[in-house]
Amino acid sequence: SHSQSYRTRNQTNGIRIIDKRIKLPKIGLVRIKQSRDFDGRILSATVSRTASGKYYVSLCVEAEKESLLCPNNGKQIGIDVGLKVFYSDSNGDTVENPHPLKKLQRKLRREQRRLSRKMPKSVNRERTRVRIARVHERIANIRRDFLHKISTRLARENQTVAVEHLNITGMLRNHRLAKSISDASWSEFFRQLTYKTELHGGELLKVDTFYPSSQTCSVCGYQNPLTKDLSVREWDCPACGTHHDRDVNAAKNILRKALEDKSKVA
């Protein structure tokens, strides 16, 4: 009833795509919706069944690394991730967080209450279990789609993407924020950025966790201890008078510090 999968190697060209169908060993031809085209030799296929009863085939393909490289637009950007907005960047732009779990929480709880009232091993219990699995899949799909779109855009547009190195495992120990942090999926976002920047010939630079990006004025370098208070969302620099949005200022500092650290290593 739960998710299951199996993997099969492509021996004697047993796995291949013919029109809108895939040929699998012992199964034969199966109709598919292909998510993307590819060039290269198929090494193996993993067939998986989700908890809601949907089937997926993932192909492992051997391809030339050079043919995968897509040039980027050569820009530079710093990013400060958050919970209210997904991130603010050094250009002054913000990207809203879709909060899929938060939005579908009521529906999930309603279905889980229904499940608790069903008789064990009954047909109605199984139907409710599938409905719950579909809600979980929808949450995961919304999150995955959002993360892929923004990470691809960042990798295509920028030669350098700078982020703060976050101890996400440690942050999840804060029980008040753990659900919101999990819903934001920062770990998956950084994982996608890592391989996509490489794929587009760029680089992902990380700034030390303890660098005071929110407290430092991005114009004159003055460090303002009052901004340690997270409720301070905007502030004026006492030294140069510049008005700052907390997160945009942090993103500018993250980019500047990442480039400084890189030049020192070089």
C-alpha positions, 0 to 999 in steps of 0.5 A: 500500500505504501511506495515501492520501487525496483531497479533494472539494468539495461542489458542487450538494449532491453530498455528503450523509448519507442514513440510515446512508450517505453520498453521494459524487461519482462513487462514490455511496452508501456505508455508514458508521458515523457518529462524531457528529451535526452541524448545518451545511452540508457544504463538502468531504469527505476520503476516506482509506485507512489503511496497513491498508486501512481507509477514513475520510471526514472532513467539513468543515462550516460551522456557527455558532460560537455553536452550538458553545459548550458552557458549562463548570463554572467551576472552575480547575485547574493541570496538571503533565505527566510521564512516570511519570503523564500529569499531576498536578493542583492538586486532588491527583489524578493521571491514569495514562499508558496508554503504548500504544507501550510496551505493544505494543512486543514485538508490533511487534518480533515482526512486524517480524522476521517481515517481514524474513524474507519474500520481497520482493513476496510475499503473505506479506510483504504480510500481515505488512505489514498486521499491522504497520500494524494494530499502529501504528493500534492504538497511535495509536487508544489514544493518541488516544482517551485524549487526547480523553477527558481533554482534553474532561473538563478543558475541560468542568469548568474555566473556567481550565486552567493548564499549563507552556509546554514546549519539547517539540522541544528535549526530544525531543533527549534520546535517552534520553527521546525515545521516552517523550515521543513516547509521552506525546504532550504536543504533541497534548494541549496542541493539543486543550486549546487548542481545546476550552477555547475551545469550552467558553468557557474559557481555557488559560493557559501559565506560562513554561518557566523558572518553578521550579514544582517547587522552590517551596513552594505554601503559603509561597513558599520555594524549595528548591534540593534539589528540582532533583534529579528523584529527589526525589518528596516533600519537606517545606518547611524554612520552613513544614513542609508536606509536598509531593508534587513534581508536585501542588505544581508543579501548584498553583504553575502555577495560582497563577502563571498567574492572577497573570500574567493579572491583571498583563496585565489 
